[in-house]
Amino acid sequence: MKKIVLSALIIICAISIIHAFFLPWAKASASVTKVAKALADSATGGILENTPFAGKFIMAFTKTTEKITSLGDIEIKTAVSGYDIPTLVNKKSSQIAISIASVVLKDAKDLDKKSTLVYLLPLLALVYIGLAVMGLKSNIAVIVMAVSSGAIGIGGLYNLMTVDLSNLAVKISIEQGLWQTMYGYLLICVLSVIWVVLDVLGGRKKT
């Protein structure tokens, strides 16, 4: 009976991970004046530095920024789900998607190729549903769940809690979808460990 309950709880966690893939993973709010300043600063460096174009660019942006400031700053908000990330990263059209993908995958190198690995998170959850059923007859399936889900959950939560997103022109906040995903994997790990411990204790009682 205990195994059935644990199996059902793991399946519920797996379903919540799949559901979380389509929820917002991150939200971004950008101050128009802050973004304008970042663009103006970038225009003063590189190959455009000390060129007439850079001067005109900065003057135009300064006038625009002053007009916006006189009306009150404008804040633009947007959200990105796990499902959106690979497409947006490959198009290089979303700073928020690129930032979140680099957090989840640890390394920004070859991010356009690595971003598709995000799809493994809901796919693994589907695999865990099968392993939760197999675990009723095989301890190996439970051990596989414990090790793999622990690596994802603990590693993912560590990355989320230690990442510094404060230096970006766009203010990014981690949202429910990504937290739900990582805590879902962590809970699967905890339930799997409890399952293994109960099996070991049950085996000792029989002997």
C-alpha positions in Angstrom: 0.0 0.0 0.0 2.8 2.4 0.9 4.4 1.8 -2.5 1.2 2.6 -4.3 0.9 5.9 -2.4 4.5 6.8 -3.2 4.0 5.9 -6.8 0.9 8.0 -7.1 2.7 11.0 -5.5 5.6 10.7 -7.9 3.2 10.6 -10.8 1.4 13.8 -9.5 4.8 15.5 -9.2 5.7 14.5 -12.8 2.4 15.8 -14.1 3.0 19.1 -12.3 6.4 19.4 -14.0 4.8 18.9 -17.4 2.2 21.5 -16.6 4.9 23.9 -15.3 6.7 23.7 -18.7 3.9 25.8 -20.2 3.7 28.3 -17.3 5.8 31.5 -17.1 9.4 30.6 -16.2 10.5 34.2 -16.0 9.1 37.7 -16.3 11.0 40.8 -17.4 10.3 44.4 -16.8 12.3 46.9 -18.7 12.5 50.6 -18.0 12.5 52.5 -21.3 15.0 55.0 -20.0 17.3 52.4 -18.6 17.3 50.5 -21.9 17.9 53.7 -23.8 20.9 54.5 -21.6 22.3 51.0 -22.1 22.0 51.4 -25.9 23.6 54.9 -25.8 26.5 53.5 -23.7 27.0 50.7 -26.2 27.1 53.2 -29.1 30.1 54.9 -27.5 32.2 51.8 -27.6 33.5 49.5 -30.4 33.8 50.5 -34.0 31.3 53.4 -33.6 33.3 55.2 -31.0 34.4 58.7 -31.9 32.3 58.7 -35.1 29.7 61.3 -36.1 27.1 58.6 -36.1 27.7 57.8 -32.4 27.3 61.5 -31.5 24.0 61.8 -33.5 22.8 58.5 -32.0 23.4 59.7 -28.4 21.9 63.1 -29.0 18.7 61.5 -30.5 18.4 59.1 -27.6 19.0 61.8 -25.0 16.1 63.8 -26.5 13.9 60.8 -26.5 14.8 59.9 -22.9 14.2 63.4 -21.7 10.7 63.4 -23.3 9.9 60.0 -21.7 11.1 61.2 -18.3 9.0 64.3 -18.5 5.9 62.1 -19.0 7.0 59.5 -16.4 9.1 56.5 -17.2 7.5 53.6 -19.1 7.9 50.0 -18.0 7.5 47.2 -20.5 6.7 43.7 -19.1 6.9 40.3 -20.8 6.9 36.6 -19.8 8.6 33.5 -21.2 7.5 29.9 -20.6 9.8 26.8 -20.8 8.2 25.9 -24.1 9.2 29.3 -25.6 12.8 29.3 -24.6 14.5 27.2 -27.4 12.7 29.1 -30.2 13.5 32.5 -28.8 17.1 31.6 -28.0 17.7 30.3 -31.6 16.1 33.5 -33.0 18.3 35.5 -30.5 15.2 37.7 -30.1 14.7 37.6 -26.3 17.2 38.6 -23.7 15.0 37.0 -21.0 15.0 33.6 -22.8 18.7 33.7 -23.3 19.3 34.6 -19.6 17.0 31.9 -18.3 18.5 29.3 -20.6 22.0 30.2 -19.4 20.8 29.8 -15.8 19.3 26.4 -16.4 22.1 25.1 -18.6 24.9 26.8 -16.5 27.0 27.7 -19.6 26.1 30.3 -22.2 28.5 28.7 -24.8 26.7 27.2 -27.8 23.4 28.2 -26.1 21.4 28.0 -29.4 22.2 24.3 -29.6 22.0 23.5 -25.8 18.6 25.3 -25.4 16.8 22.3 -26.9 17.8 20.4 -23.8 15.1 22.3 -22.0 12.6 20.0 -23.7 14.1 17.1 -21.7 12.6 18.4 -18.5 9.0 17.5 -19.4 10.1 14.4 -21.3 11.9 13.1 -18.3 8.8 13.7 -16.2 6.9 11.4 -18.6 9.7 8.8 -18.2 9.3 9.1 -14.4 5.6 8.3 -14.7 6.6 5.0 -16.3 9.4 4.4 -13.7 6.9 5.1 -10.9 4.8 2.2 -12.2 7.8 0.0 -12.8 9.0 0.8 -9.3 6.1 -1.3 -7.8 8.1 -4.4 -9.0 11.6 -3.1 -9.4 13.8 -1.2 -7.0 16.2 -0.3 -9.8 13.6 2.0 -11.4 13.2 3.8 -8.0 17.0 4.2 -7.6 17.2 5.7 -11.1 14.5 8.2 -10.3 16.2 9.2 -7.0 19.6 9.8 -8.5 18.5 11.6 -11.7 15.8 13.7 -10.2 18.1 14.7 -7.3 20.8 15.9 -9.7 18.3 18.0 -11.6 16.4 19.3 -8.6 19.3 20.1 -6.4 21.5 21.5 -9.2 18.6 23.5 -10.7 17.6 25.1 -7.4 21.2 25.9 -6.5 21.6 27.7 -9.9 18.4 29.7 -9.4 19.3 30.7 -5.8 22.8 31.8 -6.7 22.4 33.4 -10.1 22.9 37.2 -10.4 20.5 38.8 -12.8 20.9 42.4 -11.4 23.4 43.6 -14.0 21.0 43.3 -16.9 19.3 46.3 -18.5 16.2 44.2 -18.3 15.0 43.3 -14.8 14.3 39.5 -14.8 12.4 37.6 -12.1 12.2 33.8 -11.8 8.5 32.8 -11.9 6.3 29.9 -10.8 6.9 27.6 -13.7 10.6 27.2 -13.2 10.4 27.0 -9.4 7.6 24.4 -9.8 9.8 22.4 -12.2 12.8 22.3 -9.9 10.9 21.6 -6.7 8.9 18.9 -8.5 12.2 17.1 -9.4 13.4 17.6 -5.8 10.2 16.1 -4.4 10.5 13.1 -6.7 14.0 12.6 -5.3 12.8 12.8 -1.7 9.9 10.4 -2.4 12.1 8.0 -4.2 14.6 7.9 -1.3 11.8 7.3 1.1 10.6 4.5 -1.1 14.1 2.9 -1.2 14.5 3.2 2.6 11.1 1.6 3.3 12.0 -1.3 0.9 15.3 -1.8 2.8 13.6 -1.7 6.2 10.9 -4.0 5.0 13.5 -6.5 3.7 15.2 -6.5 7.1 12.0 -7.2 8.9 11.3 -10.3 6.7 14.7 -11.7 7.5 
